[in-house]
Amino acid sequence: MLIPLYDGAIASLDGFLRIIQDGNIAPEQVDRHGQVAVRFTEMTPEEALLLKFGRLVSLNKVLAILIKAGFIQEQCIIQRCIEETNEDIAFISANVTGTAHSEKFELQLNNFWKEDFEDPNNPAETIVPRWFSRKGIPAFLNRLVPDGDASRADKADKVLNSMYSGFVHSAAPQILELYDLDQRAFLTDGLLGTNRHIDYVVDAKNVIYRSLCSAGFVGKAFGSEELFAVAKAAKSQFEKAVGWEEPRV
């Protein structure tokens, strides 16, 4: 049964987060136009990675809840969010460690740290624009895989993005997966016990696995071989548990 394996992997992700959050990196309380806010004031890449990883753990926990309830439509929306967060972590890590450098790196970080409004007391007149596009990040990452077929990986990304986009933006083919012909009704209480549910339970192992990979990227970016070893052990354990005999990239 895959679901208990997912629970174990997500618990490992949460444990990894607790290790890094208990380190020297922590936000502080600041004043923003008379309102109390929690912020990182130095806005370093390492702080960005901590925030991204915290978000990643939360998303994986929501994923587990949706899987158990059989809400595959919402599961796929969350999987899209997880995939993008994993890409962001890998992108920041690659630039921090010197594995590769993208001219979009500083632009990504600058937009990541931007506030929504210059003055939260006057939001309508002080909106802060964000100009960053994620276009190009998957292709950048696909070219970092040793002996990988970057062109094939690019095509696979396009297929996945197209499928997940249909769930995010409520396209007709995806919505119709909720419809049961025998009952002539939409299954809005979840699809537990259906073949469709089983298919998506199996599909989830890929994004959970890539989340475990993200822990390793964070460990490397933090320059901690100990953290990297913890993440690598959790990833290897998951590979064996789901029956992947050969380690995956």
C-alpha positions in Angstrom: 0.0 0.0 0.0 1.5 3.3 -1.1 -0.3 5.7 1.3 1.6 4.6 4.4 4.9 5.0 2.5 3.8 8.5 1.5 3.1 9.3 5.1 6.6 8.1 6.1 8.2 10.2 3.4 6.3 13.3 4.3 7.2 12.8 8.0 10.9 12.7 6.8 10.4 16.0 5.0 8.8 17.5 8.1 11.7 16.3 10.3 14.2 17.8 7.8 12.4 21.1 8.0 12.6 21.1 11.8 16.4 20.6 11.6 17.0 23.5 9.4 14.5 25.8 11.1 16.2 25.2 14.4 19.5 26.4 12.9 20.7 30.0 12.8 18.2 31.2 10.1 15.0 32.7 11.6 12.8 35.6 10.6 12.1 38.5 13.0 9.3 40.8 13.9 9.3 44.1 12.0 7.1 47.2 11.7 5.5 47.9 8.4 3.7 51.2 8.4 2.4 50.6 11.9 1.5 47.0 11.4 3.4 44.0 12.9 4.9 41.6 10.4 7.3 38.7 10.4 10.0 39.1 7.8 13.6 38.1 6.8 15.5 41.4 6.7 18.6 40.2 4.9 16.7 38.3 2.2 19.5 35.8 1.4 19.1 32.8 -0.9 19.4 30.5 2.1 16.5 32.2 3.7 14.5 31.9 0.5 15.3 28.1 0.5 14.0 27.7 4.0 10.8 29.4 3.1 10.3 27.4 -0.1 11.0 24.2 1.8 8.5 25.1 4.5 6.0 25.7 1.8 6.9 22.4 0.2 6.3 20.4 3.4 2.9 22.0 3.9 1.9 21.2 0.3 2.9 17.6 0.7 0.8 17.3 3.9 -2.2 18.7 2.0 -1.5 16.2 -0.8 -1.7 13.3 1.6 -5.1 14.6 3.0 -6.5 14.9 -0.5 -5.3 11.4 -1.6 -6.9 9.8 1.5 -10.2 11.6 0.8 -10.1 10.7 -2.9 -10.2 14.3 -4.2 -8.1 13.8 -7.3 -8.9 17.1 -9.0 -7.6 19.0 -6.0 -4.8 16.6 -5.6 -3.5 17.4 -9.1 -3.7 21.2 -8.4 -1.6 20.7 -5.4 0.8 18.5 -7.3 1.3 21.3 -9.8 2.2 23.6 -6.9 4.6 21.0 -5.5 6.3 20.6 -8.9 6.8 24.3 -9.2 8.2 24.6 -5.7 10.6 21.7 -6.3 11.8 23.5 -9.4 12.3 26.7 -7.5 14.3 24.9 -4.8 16.5 23.2 -7.4 17.0 26.4 -9.3 18.1 28.4 -6.3 20.3 25.6 -5.1 22.1 25.2 -8.4 22.9 28.9 -8.4 24.0 29.0 -4.8 26.3 26.0 -5.0 27.8 27.1 -8.3 26.5 24.1 -10.2 25.3 26.4 -12.8 24.3 30.1 -13.1 21.3 31.6 -14.7 20.9 35.3 -15.5 17.3 35.0 -14.1 18.6 34.1 -10.6 18.8 37.5 -9.1 15.5 38.5 -10.8 13.8 35.5 -9.3 15.0 36.3 -5.8 14.2 40.0 -6.1 10.6 39.2 -7.1 10.3 36.5 -4.4 11.0 39.0 -1.7 8.8 41.8 -2.9 5.9 42.9 -0.8 2.4 42.9 -2.4 2.0 46.6 -1.4 4.4 49.3 -0.4 1.9 50.5 2.2 -0.5 47.8 3.5 -2.8 50.7 4.8 -3.3 51.9 1.2 -3.2 48.7 -1.0 -5.1 50.0 -4.0 -2.6 52.8 -4.6 0.7 51.0 -3.7 0.6 47.7 -5.5 4.1 46.3 -6.2 4.4 44.8 -9.7 6.1 41.4 -10.1 7.8 40.9 -13.5 9.3 37.5 -13.1 8.3 34.6 -15.4 9.1 31.0 -14.6 9.6 30.3 -18.3 13.0 28.8 -18.9 13.5 27.4 -15.4 12.5 23.8 -16.3 14.7 23.8 -19.4 17.6 25.2 -17.3 17.2 22.4 -14.8 16.8 19.7 -17.5 20.3 20.6 -18.8 21.9 20.0 -15.4 21.1 16.2 -15.3 24.2 14.2 -16.1 23.9 12.2 -19.3 20.3 13.2 -19.5 18.2 13.8 -22.6 17.3 17.4 -22.1 15.1 17.6 -25.2 13.1 14.6 -24.1 12.8 16.1 -20.6 11.5 19.3 -22.0 8.8 17.5 -23.9 7.8 15.6 -20.8 7.6 18.8 -18.8 5.2 20.2 -21.5 3.0 17.2 -21.3 2.8 17.3 -17.5 2.2 21.1 -17.4 -0.6 20.7 -19.9 -2.3 18.0 -17.9 -2.0 19.8 -14.6 -3.0 23.1 -16.1 -6.3 21.5 -17.1 -7.0 20.8 -13.4 -5.8 24.2 -12.2 -7.9 26.1 -14.8 -10.9 23.8 -14.7 -10.8 22.5 -18.3 -13.7 20.3 -19.4 -11.8 17.0 -19.9 -10.5 17.2 -16.3 -13.8 18.2 -14.8 -15.5 15.3 -16.5 -13.3 12.9 -14.6 -15.7 13.7 -11.7 -18.7 12.4 -13.6 -20.0 8.9 -13.1 -22.0 7.5 -16.1 -23.7 4.8 -14.0 -25.0 7.2 -11.4 -25.4 10.1 -13.9 -23.9 12.3 -11.2 -20.8 14.3 -10.3 -18.9 12.5 -7.5 -18.2 15.7 -5.5 -17.5 13.7 -2.3 -14.3 12.2 -3.7 -13.5 9.2 -5.9 -12.5 6.7 -3.2 -12.7 3.1 -4.4 -12.7 4.0 -8.1 -10.0 3.1 -10.7 -9.4 6.8 -11.3 -8.5 7.3 -7.6 -6.0 4.4 -7.7 -4.3 5.8 -10.8 -3.7 9.2 -9.1 -2.5 7.6 -5.9 0.2 5.9 -7.9 1.0 9.1 -9.7 1.6 11.0 -6.5 4.8 9.0 -5.7 6.7 11.0 -8.3 6.1 14.4 -6.8 6.8 13.1 -3.3 10.0 11.6 -4.5 11.1 14.9 -6.1 10.3 16.6 -2.8 12.7 14.3 -1.1 15.3 15.3 -3.7 14.6 18.9 -2.8 15.7 18.2 0.8 19.1 17.1 -0.7 19.4 20.3 -2.7 18.7 22.4 0.4 21.4 20.5 2.3 23.9 21.1 -0.5 23.0 24.8 -0.7 23.5 25.1 3.0 26.9 23.6 2.7 26.0 20.8 5.2 27.2 17.3 4.4 25.2 16.1 7.5 22.0 17.6 6.2 22.7 16.2 2.7 23.3 12.7 4.2 20.0 12.8 6.1 18.1 13.8 2.9 19.9 11.2 0.8 19.0 8.4 3.4 15.3 9.4 3.3 15.4 9.4 -0.5 17.0 6.0 -0.7 14.6 4.5 1.7 11.7 5.8 -0.4 13.2 4.4 -3.6 13.4 0.9 -2.0 10.0 1.1 -0.5 8.2 1.9 -3.8 10.2 -0.8 -5.7 12.6 1.4 -7.6 15.7 -0.8 -7.8 17.9 1.8 -9.4 18.4 5.2 -7.8 16.7 8.0 -9.7 18.0 11.4 -10.5 
